[in-house]
């Protein structure tokens, strides 16, 4: 997608801008010259135009060739960009150095570059024979005109001055005609660029704003979340990720989702944030279906902290302010204190102005996760979804962050996904997810007493 946004659109821009001026100038010259030639001799004008049909036919063939080469060229260029991105990213560099695959990456880049060079040569050389043939034919036309004027049945019809003027005009006509034919080749070959861009523009939006959204004031939302017989299947999968899920999470309460990896817990979290829409059933907040809310309202109501944190390549302060541009420095520091990360940031030489680096590589996994937690808390969402949000924290830090969550969770609906017993045992309700279904539900003490799936997980 990055390649299409930069390379393909850049190619489209150059074609469109150069085409407009070329068509305007060449077309004006060609029409004016053709009118003058017709005024001198319409018979010779017809003879001169006999070369246009084969020239147009040759041009169309060349244009189709260049279009195919251009499409292959842009695909290879996109692959080259991917190679560079993967190789030079922080994770890619670490992987190459720790696995010794640097030479293999160099070979991959070299092979892709060689293929791109070959395609570039093919694109530049495609149709050169057409240009040569057209030039030869156009150069021969004046000789044909002189021959026609000297034949017995045409003798005396044209003066020498008219004949010379006509051939001069003819030479002036062929230059803009060739220019227009070249523009046609460029336009047809550029259709490959347009096709690649429109391929994305024509994609159906999976999760879109409703046509008639329900007006919701995020500040007045209480946070009562309900799953009503929710079923969802990932595209291309024959097995439902979650099936028949019915849950009621009262406003201000805490729900913990536990289960084995792949049981469907994170899918439920994604559905609450409306990253997906259920195939059946519905999810409501305060009785309003998420699909009836504006996406901006859902984002303000539901805050998500996942196990995969993403930090922007900017300062810590701007990373936090990214979700709330009007936040003051005091509010930013308060959120950082709540996430147990303020002291560490303040102790850095540049404090909150410290550059986090690409994907936050200057911080450890636990530090990145606490910054992500502070970023979410700064938004103050009414519904908080914690998808393994403390998985990268050590025990002492996790306890400190959990205390912060307990304090900030008062009056806030919290849905927690975790494997650690210490994270979920204090929840108002625990739901055990297995193969996309709720198999047990209750408090920690009740589920342990039942000696079921949760008791086995707790014992493990």
C-alpha positions, 0 to 999 in steps of 0.5 A: 500500500505504501508503494502504491501511495508513493510510487504509483500515484507519483507516476500517475501525477507525472503522466497527467501533468505532462499529458495535459500540456502535450495534448494541448500543444500538439493537438492545436498544431496538428489541427491548424496544419491540417486545415492549411494542407486541406486548403492547398490540396485535399487530394495530397492531404488524403495521401499523407494521412494514409500512414495514420491507420497503421501508425495507430495500430502499431501504437496500440500494440506498443501501448499494451506491451508497455502496460503489461511491463509497467504493471510488472514493474510496479509490483516488483518495486513494491516487493523491493520496498517491502524488502527494504522495510523488513530489512531496515526496521528495528525488528528486521535488523535484530533478526538479521544480526541474531540469526546471521541472515544478513547475506541472504537479505543482501542477495534478496535485495540484489535479485529484486533490484536486478529484476527491476532493472530488467523491467525498466529496460524493457519498459524503455525499449518496448516499441522502439521498433515502432518509433523507427518504422513510423519515422521511416514511413513519415520520412518517405511520405514527401517522396511519395508526394513529389512522385504523385505530383510528377505523374502524367495524370497529375502534371500541371495540377500543382505549382512548384510553390504549392508543392513545396509549401505542402511538403513543408506543412506535412513535415510540421504535421507529422511532429505533433502527430507523433507526439500525440501517438506517444501520449497515447502510449503513455496514457495506456501504459499508465492505466496499470498505475490507475488500476493498482490505485483503484483496486484499493479504492474499490475495496469494500469497507468492512467496518464503516460509519452507519448511514443514520448514526445514533447521537451519543454523548460519550461523556454521558455514557455509563458503560453497560456492555451486553453481548447478545448471542454474538457469533463471528467468523474471520474472513476465509475461515470455516470455523467461528472464532466465537459462537453464541456469546451472551454476556452482561457487563453492568456499568462500572463492573469488571469482567475477566475473560480467561481461557487457553490461547486461541479460545476467542478472548481477543476476538471478543475484545476486538468486537467490543472496540468494533474492529470487527462486526459480528456476523450474528447477534449484537453488542450494545453499550447502554442499549445502543448497538455499536453498529449504530454509533459513529466510529469516532464515538466508539473510539472515545467510549472504548479504550483498548490496551493490548499486549502488542503496543505501538509507539510513534517515532516521536517523543514520549509527550507526543506519544501520549498527546497523540490520543488527546491533542488538547491534553495539558502537561499536568494531565499527561504526567497524571496519566503517567503516574497512574500507569507507574511510568512517570518516575522513569520518564522524569529520570531520563535526561530529556524527560518527556521530550525523550525520543522513543525511537521506531516502535519504541525500541529505546524502552523495554517491553514493560516500559512500552506497555506502561506508556500505552496504558498511560496513553489510554488512561489519558483518554478516560474511556468509559469502557476499558478493554485490557487484552493481556495489558500487563503481560510484559510486566514483572510481578512488582510492576504488575501489582503497582499497575493493577492498583492503578487500574483498581483506582481508575476502574471505579465507575468504569466498565473494565473487560480484562483478558489475562492468563495470570490468576493474580490479574483476574481473581479480583474481577466481579465476574469471570467468564471461561472461554473455550473454542469460542464459547462461554463454558463457565461463569462466576466469581473466582471463589465460586468457579474454584469451588465448582472444580471445573475448567477454571479450577484446572486453569487456576491450579495450573 
